[in-house]
Amino acid sequence: MTVFARRARAVAGRMHPELSLVSYTLLGHLEESGGCRATDLAAHYALDKSTVSRQVAGLERAGLIERRPDPADHRVQVLHLTRSGRHILAQVTESRRAAFRERLAGWPAQDLSRFAEYLVRYNA
């Protein structure tokens, strides 16, 4: 698992120089959720608020996310992907998928199916 995690971090860094594995994960969550508060990100991933704050600040500086007032409560700021953020996330996601396809290309269908089942079980 340690090797898997190290490899994931290294691959994320090669996909986009400003996108750490944590940043990529946060962008993916923002895309899935349609936007959320930084405190929601921290709670969802069990991260310290200061860690999320640093990541969010970096993503804002890079122009990948923006803050917008919550329509239901204008005191609350909601994080959303920018057009650039969506574009980079799509590029990185496609690069990751291509790497997975390449790495798994020679695997028999039965092994792929079993591997997918194990991943689902592990992530549950």
N, C-alpha and C positions, 0 to 999 in steps of 0.2 A: 504494500500500500504506500510505503514511503517513496519508493521509486516511481509509482504511478503519480503521486502528488507532485514530486519534483519535476517529472516530465511534463505534467500539465502546466505548471508554472513557467517552465522554460518555453514551451510551445506558445503560450499566451504572449510572452514577451517578444517572440519572433513574429507573431502575427501582426502586431501593431506596437510600436515602441512606447506609446503612452498608455497602453492597456494591459495592466496586470491581470492576473487571474481573478482577483477580487473585483476589479473594475469591470471586467467582462461579465462577471456574474451579476453585479449590480445593474449594469445596462440591460442584461437579459431579463432581469426581474422587472425593471421599469417598462420594458417593452410588453412583457406578458400582462402586467397589471394595468397598463395604460397610465401609469404614473402613481406615485405615492410619496408620503413624507419620509424624510431621512430617519425619523424615529421608527417608522414601520420597517424600513430596511434593516435597521439595527436589531429590532425584535425578531424579524423573520429569520435572519441568519445568525442570531445569537452573538452579535458582534458588539463591541463597546461603541458607544455613541461617538467618542472621539475618533475611533478608527473610521467609522462611516463618514464623519465630518471631513476628515482629511481626504478620503477617496472622492467624496462629492465635490470638494473644493477643486481637486485636480481635474475632475471631469468637466466642471464648469469652466475652468481656465482653458481647457482644450476645446471648448465649444461643443461638447457632446451631450450635455444636459442643460436644462434651464429650469428656473423656479417660476412657478405661476401661482397666483392666489387661488385658494380652494374656493370654488363658487359657493359652496355651502357655508364656509366660514372664512372670511377674508383675512383673518388673523393668521391663518395657517398657510404655509407655503408647500406646494406640491411639486415634486421633481418630475420632469418629463424629458424624454429624448428630444434632441433637436434633429433637424434633417440630417446634419452631418453625423450625429450619433447613430441614427438609424442606418445610415450608409456604412459606417465603419463596422457596426455590429453585424450587418449582413455580410460584409466582406470577411470578417473574422470567422463568423459562423460557417460560411461556405468553405473557407480554408481548413477549418477544423474537420468538417465533414469529408472533404477530399482526403485529408490525412488519415481519417478513420477508414475510409473506403480503401485506400492504398494499403494500409497496415493489415486489414482484414480480408483482402482480396483472395488470398489462397486458402482461406478457412472453409472447410466443408459446411454445408447448410446446417447440419445437425449441431456442429460446434457453435456456430453463430447463434442458433436458437437457444442452446443451453447457456451460452455467455450472456445473452440478453435476459434470460430468466434470472440468472444469478445477479445481474446488475439491478434488476427490478427488486429482487428480494433484498439485496444489500441496501438499496436506497430507501426501502420501506422502513 
